[in-house]
Amino acid sequence: MTDAQREQIAAAIRAARRSKGLTQEALADRINRTPASLSNLERAQAIPSLDTLLLIAEALSVPVTDFLEFATVGRKSRSRIREESEIVDLIRSLSAEQLRIARMQIEALKSLKK
């Protein structure tokens, strides 16, 4: 597993937890792990076992595949990976109309010259 993939998993776990309004302590309690071990996962200091990843997905009511989307990771910075994960999680919570508006706003941002 590459560092970028580890960062992607960590960022996805953190974003999903935050979107559910849970603290690390609350999620750790739900999955029967220590807050310190969850912190290590969210900082990419440790790699979750498959069992732990499945427990996290179930506790957060998200598909486990949300944590394993590596197709576009490449050589991105830790902050970029974190931002993208948080944006994806926000997008998933939008209504169809809000999603349409968000897409138009993103397209407008993209069309701006750097």
N, CA, C and O atoms as a DFTB+ gen file, in Angstrom:
456 C
 N C O
     1  1       0.840      -1.172       0.000
     2  2       0.000       0.000       0.000
     3  2       0.887       1.239       0.000
     4  3       1.851       1.323       0.761
     5  1       0.558       2.189      -0.851
     6  2       1.355       3.412      -0.937
     7  2       0.975       4.385       0.168
     8  3      -0.074       4.251       0.800
     9  1       1.844       5.369       0.392
    10  2       1.545       6.409       1.379
    11  2       0.273       7.163       0.982
    12  3      -0.545       7.505       1.835
    13  1       0.117       7.416      -0.311
    14  2      -1.065       8.135      -0.784
    15  2      -2.336       7.339      -0.503
    16  3      -3.362       7.920      -0.153
    17  1      -2.282       6.046      -0.650
    18  2      -3.445       5.213      -0.357
    19  2      -3.757       5.214       1.134
    20  3      -4.921       5.260       1.532
    21  1      -2.719       5.164       1.950
    22  2      -2.914       5.247       3.402
    23  2      -3.566       6.569       3.777
    24  3      -4.482       6.613       4.599
    25  1      -3.085       7.639       3.168
    26  2      -3.650       8.970       3.418
    27  2      -5.108       9.035       2.977
    28  3      -5.939       9.643       3.651
    29  1      -5.414       8.408       1.845
    30  2      -6.781       8.396       1.324
    31  2      -7.726       7.695       2.295
    32  3      -8.812       8.202       2.573
    33  1      -7.330       6.552       2.806
    34  2      -8.152       5.823       3.772
    35  2      -8.339       6.668       5.034
    36  3      -9.454       6.798       5.539
    37  1      -7.253       7.234       5.535
    38  2      -7.318       8.056       6.743
    39  2      -8.263       9.243       6.559
    40  3      -9.104       9.519       7.415
    41  1      -8.114       9.935       5.440
    42  2      -8.950      11.109       5.174
    43  2     -10.415      10.724       5.008
    44  3     -11.302      11.448       5.463
    45  1     -10.672       9.607       4.369
    46  2     -12.055       9.158       4.174
    47  2     -12.709       8.789       5.498
    48  3     -13.879       9.102       5.717
    49  1     -11.975       8.134       6.374
    50  2     -12.514       7.785       7.693
    51  2     -12.826       9.064       8.470
    52  3     -13.908       9.207       9.041
    53  1     -11.881       9.979       8.484
    54  2     -12.064      11.237       9.221
    55  2     -13.255      12.028       8.681
    56  3     -14.075      12.526       9.453
    57  1     -13.349      12.143       7.358
    58  2     -14.448      12.908       6.754
    59  2     -15.799      12.269       7.054
    60  3     -16.763      12.965       7.373
    61  1     -15.869      10.959       6.952
    62  2     -17.141      10.269       7.225
    63  2     -17.532      10.430       8.694
    64  3     -18.702      10.647       9.007
    65  1     -16.560      10.323       9.587
    66  2     -16.849      10.485      11.018
    67  2     -17.358      11.886      11.301
    68  3     -18.357      12.061      11.999
    69  1     -16.675      12.878      10.761
    70  2     -17.076      14.266      10.998
    71  2     -18.451      14.560      10.411
    72  3     -19.242      15.287      11.011
    73  1     -18.732      13.999       9.248
    74  2     -20.030      14.268       8.616
    75  2     -21.184      13.698       9.440
    76  3     -22.315      14.174       9.340
    77  1     -20.903      12.693      10.243
    78  2     -21.918      12.112      11.129
    79  2     -21.950      12.816      12.483
    80  3     -22.759      12.475      13.346
    81  1     -21.067      13.800      12.666
    82  2     -21.045      14.569      13.902
    83  2     -20.512      13.803      15.099
    84  3     -20.870      14.094      16.240
    85  1     -19.654      12.824      14.839
    86  2     -19.104      12.006      15.924
    87  2     -17.693      12.445      16.279
    88  3     -16.919      12.863      15.417
    89  1     -17.381      12.345      17.542
    90  2     -16.004      12.546      17.982
    91  2     -15.244      11.248      17.756
    92  3     -15.840      10.198      17.516
    93  1     -13.936      11.330      17.836
    94  2     -13.136      10.105      17.754
    95  2     -13.503       9.171      18.895
    96  3     -13.566       7.955      18.710
    97  1     -13.742       9.726      20.060
    98  2     -14.094       8.910      21.222
    99  2     -15.400       8.155      20.992
   100  3     -15.502       6.972      21.317
   101  1     -16.395       8.838      20.432
   102  2     -17.697       8.202      20.202
   103  2     -17.592       7.080      19.172
   104  3     -18.152       6.000      19.360
   105  1     -16.865       7.346      18.075
   106  2     -16.709       6.304      17.057
   107  2     -15.887       5.137      17.607
   108  3     -16.222       3.974      17.378
   109  1     -14.833       5.446      18.317
   110  2     -14.002       4.385      18.899
   111  2     -14.836       3.493      19.807
   112  3     -14.680       2.272      19.803
   113  1     -15.715       4.103      20.577
   114  2     -16.580       3.326      21.465
   115  2     -17.515       2.417      20.658
   116  3     -17.743       1.266      21.031
   117  1     -18.046       2.937      19.563
   118  2     -18.961       2.151      18.725
   119  2     -18.287       0.940      18.089
   120  3     -18.931      -0.083      17.852
   121  1     -16.989       1.059      17.813
   122  2     -16.290      -0.041      17.135
   123  2     -15.402      -0.832      18.096
   124  3     -14.628      -1.693      17.678
   125  1     -15.527      -0.526      19.378
   126  2     -14.773      -1.239      20.407
   127  2     -13.253      -1.106      20.219
   128  3     -12.512      -2.081      20.335
   129  1     -12.820       0.098      19.933
   130  2     -11.400       0.410      19.807
   131  2     -11.098       1.594      20.720
   132  3     -12.019       2.246      21.212
   133  1      -9.838       1.873      20.945
   134  2      -9.476       3.030      21.765
   135  2      -9.476       4.290      20.905
   136  3      -9.241       4.218      19.698
   137  1      -9.738       5.444      21.519
   138  2      -9.632       6.698      20.771
   139  2      -8.237       6.891      20.171
   140  3      -8.101       7.436      19.076
   141  1      -7.209       6.448      20.886
   142  2      -5.834       6.579      20.372
   143  2      -5.641       5.757      19.101
   144  3      -4.974       6.207      18.170
   145  1      -6.221       4.553      19.054
   146  2      -6.053       3.738      17.845
   147  2      -6.808       4.356      16.678
   148  3      -6.331       4.315      15.544
   149  1      -7.982       4.931      16.941
   150  2      -8.718       5.603      15.874
   151  2      -7.959       6.840      15.398
   152  3      -7.911       7.121      14.201
   153  1      -7.375       7.566      16.326
   154  2      -6.560       8.725      15.959
   155  2      -5.406       8.311      15.050
   156  3      -5.108       8.994      14.070
   157  1      -4.760       7.200      15.371
   158  2      -3.666       6.699      14.528
   159  2      -4.161       6.363      13.122
   160  3      -3.463       6.618      12.141
   161  1      -5.358       5.796      13.022
   162  2      -5.919       5.489      11.700
   163  2      -6.193       6.772      10.918
   164  3      -5.887       6.854       9.729
   165  1      -6.766       7.768      11.580
   166  2      -7.129       9.017      10.912
   167  2      -5.912       9.864      10.544
   168  3      -6.014      10.755       9.701
   169  1      -4.783       9.601      11.157
   170  2      -3.552      10.323      10.815
   171  2      -2.648       9.494       9.914
   172  3      -1.508       9.873       9.646
   173  1      -3.166       8.360       9.448
   174  2      -2.421       7.443       8.566
   175  2      -1.162       6.912       9.234
   176  3      -0.192       6.565       8.559
   177  1      -1.180       6.848      10.562
   178  2      -0.061       6.279      11.295
   179  2      -0.196       4.769      11.419
   180  3       0.757       4.065      11.753
   181  1      -1.418       4.283      11.139
   182  2      -1.691       2.843      11.171
   183  2      -2.656       2.529      10.031
   184  3      -3.395       3.395       9.563
   185  1      -2.632       1.289       9.602
   186  2      -3.529       0.823       8.548
   187  2      -4.610      -0.029       9.213
   188  3      -4.299      -0.957       9.959
   189  1      -5.874       0.285       8.945
   190  2      -6.923      -0.515       9.583
   191  2      -6.985      -1.926       9.003
   192  3      -6.770      -2.133       7.809
   193  1      -7.283      -2.887       9.871
   194  2      -7.538      -4.237       9.372
   195  2      -8.867      -4.210       8.630
   196  3      -9.643      -3.264       8.759
   197  1      -9.115      -5.241       7.863
   198  2     -10.392      -5.323       7.158
   199  2     -11.541      -5.343       8.157
   200  3     -12.565      -4.696       7.937
   201  1     -11.381      -6.077       9.246
   202  2     -12.420      -6.121      10.279
   203  2     -12.723      -4.725      10.819
   204  3     -13.885      -4.343      10.957
   205  1     -11.684      -3.978      11.119
   206  2     -11.870      -2.627      11.652
   207  2     -12.521      -1.725      10.618
   208  3     -13.407      -0.940      10.955
   209  1     -12.098      -1.825       9.369
   210  2     -12.691      -1.010       8.311
   211  2     -14.181      -1.318       8.154
   212  3     -14.991      -0.410       7.964
   213  1     -14.533      -2.586       8.234
   214  2     -15.942      -2.977       8.146
   215  2     -16.741      -2.451       9.340
   216  3     -17.878      -2.009       9.177
   217  1     -16.153      -2.497      10.537
   218  2     -16.822      -1.957      11.715
   219  2     -17.045      -0.449      11.595
   220  3     -18.108       0.060      11.951
   221  1     -16.043       0.251      11.095
   222  2     -16.158       1.703      10.915
   223  2     -17.257       2.011       9.902
   224  3     -18.096       2.880      10.141
   225  1     -17.258       1.308       8.782
   226  2     -18.278       1.533       7.749
   227  2     -19.677       1.297       8.316
   228  3     -20.595       2.080       8.074
   229  1     -19.826       0.224       9.063
   230  2     -21.136      -0.090       9.652
   231  2     -21.536       0.968      10.674
   232  3     -22.685       1.407      10.684
   233  1     -20.619       1.377      11.523
   234  2     -20.915       2.374      12.556
   235  2     -21.297       3.723      11.947
   236  3     -22.094       4.464      12.523
   237  1     -20.733       4.035      10.793
   238  2     -21.000       5.316      10.139
   239  2     -22.075       5.212       9.050
   240  3     -22.446       6.212       8.435
   241  1     -22.563       4.006       8.824
   242  2     -23.591       3.761       7.791
   243  2     -23.141       4.227       6.413
   244  3     -23.879       4.897       5.691
   245  1     -21.914       3.856       6.069
   246  2     -21.385       4.157       4.733
   247  2     -20.846       2.867       4.125
   248  3     -20.437       1.960       4.850
   249  1     -20.843       2.784       2.800
   250  2     -20.253       1.593       2.176
   251  2     -18.750       1.547       2.442
   252  3     -18.079       2.578       2.407
   253  1     -18.230       0.372       2.704
   254  2     -16.800       0.228       2.960
   255  2     -15.986       0.699       1.755
   256  3     -14.847       1.138       1.909
   257  1     -16.561       0.611       0.569
   258  2     -15.852       1.058      -0.641
   259  2     -15.539       2.546      -0.609
   260  3     -14.638       2.997      -1.316
   261  1     -16.269       3.323       0.199
   262  2     -15.969       4.751       0.320
   263  2     -14.546       4.988       0.825
   264  3     -13.935       6.017       0.537
   265  1     -14.034       4.024       1.580
   266  2     -12.694       4.174       2.138
   267  2     -11.605       3.660       1.200
   268  3     -10.417       3.839       1.468
   269  1     -12.002       3.033       0.117
   270  2     -11.030       2.352      -0.744
   271  2     -11.001       2.884      -2.170
   272  3     -10.627       2.158      -3.091
   273  1     -11.380       4.109      -2.360
   274  2     -11.392       4.706      -3.695
   275  2     -10.033       5.332      -3.987
   276  3      -9.748       6.457      -3.576
   277  1      -9.202       4.581      -4.705
   278  2      -7.831       5.026      -4.967
   279  2      -7.590       5.508      -6.392
   280  3      -6.492       5.977      -6.691
   281  1      -8.544       5.414      -7.252
   282  2      -8.321       5.638      -8.681
   283  2      -7.645       6.965      -8.990
   284  3      -6.817       7.035      -9.898
   285  1      -7.982       8.014      -8.257
   286  2      -7.449       9.331      -8.587
   287  2      -6.450       9.865      -7.574
   288  3      -6.149      11.059      -7.584
   289  1      -5.937       9.026      -6.712
   290  2      -5.050       9.515      -5.657
   291  2      -3.753      10.070      -6.218
   292  3      -3.418      11.222      -5.946
   293  1      -3.016       9.290      -6.988
   294  2      -1.766       9.769      -7.559
   295  2      -0.811      10.290      -6.511
   296  3      -0.672       9.697      -5.441
   297  1      -0.149      11.403      -6.811
   298  2       0.814      12.001      -5.877
   299  2       0.244      13.290      -5.306
   300  3       0.736      14.379      -5.603
   301  1      -0.764      13.169      -4.512
   302  2      -1.407      14.332      -3.919
   303  2      -0.903      14.533      -2.502
   304  3      -0.490      13.593      -1.823
   305  1      -0.949      15.782      -2.081
   306  2      -0.533      16.091      -0.714
   307  2      -1.578      15.596       0.276
   308  3      -2.728      15.339      -0.078
   309  1      -1.154      15.472       1.496
   310  2      -2.062      15.033       2.566
   311  2      -3.246      15.986       2.683
   312  3      -4.381      15.538       2.841
   313  1      -3.000      17.284       2.609
   314  2      -4.100      18.241       2.737
   315  2      -5.053      18.157       1.546
   316  3      -6.261      18.323       1.712
   317  1      -4.528      17.902       0.355
   318  2      -5.377      17.758      -0.833
   319  2      -6.282      16.530      -0.703
   320  3      -7.475      16.600      -0.997
   321  1      -5.720      15.427      -0.271
   322  2      -6.500      14.201      -0.077
   323  2      -7.592      14.437       0.953
   324  3      -8.734      14.020       0.759
   325  1      -7.248      15.103       2.046
   326  2      -8.212      15.387       3.109
   327  2      -9.342      16.269       2.582
   328  3     -10.515      15.986       2.827
   329  1      -9.001      17.325       1.867
   330  2     -10.014      18.243       1.318
   331  2     -10.942      17.520       0.356
   332  3     -12.160      17.691       0.426
   333  1     -10.381      16.712      -0.547
   334  2     -11.208      15.982      -1.506
   335  2     -12.160      15.016      -0.806
   336  3     -13.326      14.909      -1.186
   337  1     -11.677      14.324       0.201
   338  2     -12.529      13.390       0.936
   339  2     -13.675      14.107       1.628
   340  3     -14.810      13.631       1.622
   341  1     -13.376      15.248       2.223
   342  2     -14.424      15.996       2.908
   343  2     -15.446      16.545       1.918
   344  3     -16.641      16.573       2.211
   345  1     -14.985      16.981       0.751
   346  2     -15.906      17.486      -0.273
   347  2     -16.796      16.370      -0.796
   348  3     -18.000      16.565      -0.962
   349  1     -16.223      15.215      -1.056
   350  2     -17.015      14.076      -1.542
   351  2     -18.083      13.716      -0.515
   352  3     -19.225      13.436      -0.879
   353  1     -17.724      13.722       0.749
   354  2     -18.694      13.381       1.782
   355  2     -19.806      14.428       1.848
   356  3     -20.972      14.078       2.030
   357  1     -19.462      15.692       1.703
   358  2     -20.483      16.740       1.673
   359  2     -21.403      16.577       0.470
   360  3     -22.619      16.724       0.592
   361  1     -20.833      16.276      -0.678
   362  2     -21.615      16.101      -1.893
   363  2     -22.651      14.997      -1.728
   364  3     -23.786      15.130      -2.186
   365  1     -22.267      13.933      -1.089
   366  2     -23.185      12.800      -0.898
   367  2     -24.388      13.163      -0.040
   368  3     -25.410      12.478      -0.086
   369  1     -24.277      14.225       0.736
   370  2     -25.388      14.613       1.609
   371  2     -26.348      15.611       0.945
   372  3     -27.363      15.974       1.540
   373  1     -26.040      16.054      -0.273
   374  2     -26.865      17.059      -0.942
   375  2     -28.099      16.454      -1.602
   376  3     -28.109      15.293      -2.011
   377  1     -29.127      17.273      -1.690
   378  2     -30.311      16.874      -2.461
   379  2     -29.963      16.969      -3.947
   380  3     -28.906      17.488      -4.308
   381  1     -30.838      16.476      -4.793
   382  2     -30.591      16.518      -6.232
   383  2     -30.438      17.963      -6.714
   384  3     -29.563      18.252      -7.530
   385  1     -31.270      18.857      -6.222
   386  2     -31.200      20.270      -6.634
   387  2     -29.918      20.928      -6.125
   388  3     -29.264      21.672      -6.856
   389  1     -29.566      20.654      -4.877
   390  2     -28.325      21.202      -4.332
   391  2     -27.115      20.673      -5.098
   392  3     -26.153      21.406      -5.328
   393  1     -27.162      19.418      -5.487
   394  2     -26.066      18.821      -6.242
   395  2     -25.918      19.500      -7.599
   396  3     -24.802      19.759      -8.048
   397  1     -27.034      19.785      -8.246
   398  2     -27.004      20.489      -9.539
   399  2     -26.363      21.865      -9.381
   400  3     -25.536      22.262     -10.202
   401  1     -26.735      22.587      -8.340
   402  2     -26.168      23.921      -8.085
   403  2     -24.679      23.815      -7.773
   404  3     -23.882      24.610      -8.270
   405  1     -24.304      22.841      -6.958
   406  2     -22.888      22.646      -6.620
   407  2     -22.072      22.355      -7.865
   408  3     -20.972      22.886      -8.019
   409  1     -22.593      21.517      -8.761
   410  2     -21.880      21.202     -10.001
   411  2     -21.649      22.467     -10.816
   412  3     -20.556      22.671     -11.343
   413  1     -22.672      23.323     -10.925
   414  2     -22.517      24.571     -11.687
   415  2     -21.473      25.477     -11.039
   416  3     -20.694      26.124     -11.739
   417  1     -21.454      25.527      -9.715
   418  2     -20.469      26.354      -9.022
   419  2     -19.049      25.818      -9.231
   420  3     -18.110      26.588      -9.435
   421  1     -18.909      24.515      -9.179
   422  2     -17.591      23.912      -9.399
   423  2     -17.128      24.143     -10.832
   424  3     -15.956      24.437     -11.069
   425  1     -18.039      24.012     -11.780
   426  2     -17.684      24.278     -13.175
   427  2     -17.258      25.724     -13.356
   428  3     -16.321      26.001     -14.104
   429  1     -17.932      26.653     -12.681
   430  2     -17.554      28.073     -12.758
   431  2     -16.158      28.295     -12.166
   432  3     -15.354      29.039     -12.728
   433  1     -15.874      27.651     -11.036
   434  2     -14.540      27.761     -10.441
   435  2     -13.463      27.198     -11.369
   436  3     -12.384      27.772     -11.516
   437  1     -13.776      26.081     -11.979
   438  2     -12.814      25.436     -12.868
   439  2     -12.502      26.295     -14.094
   440  3     -11.389      26.265     -14.618
   441  1     -13.492      27.055     -14.539
   442  2     -13.288      27.863     -15.736
   443  2     -12.448      29.129     -15.475
   444  3     -11.974      29.765     -16.416
   445  1     -12.269      29.489     -14.192
   446  2     -11.427      30.626     -13.861
   447  2      -9.977      30.346     -14.209
   448  3      -9.484      29.235     -14.011
   449  1      -9.314      31.333     -14.716
   450  2      -7.894      31.149     -15.040
   451  2      -7.093      31.176     -13.760
   452  3      -7.377      31.940     -12.838
   453  1      -6.077      30.317     -13.725
   454  2      -5.217      30.227     -12.537
   455  2      -4.252      31.365     -12.461
   456  3      -3.457      31.440     -11.524
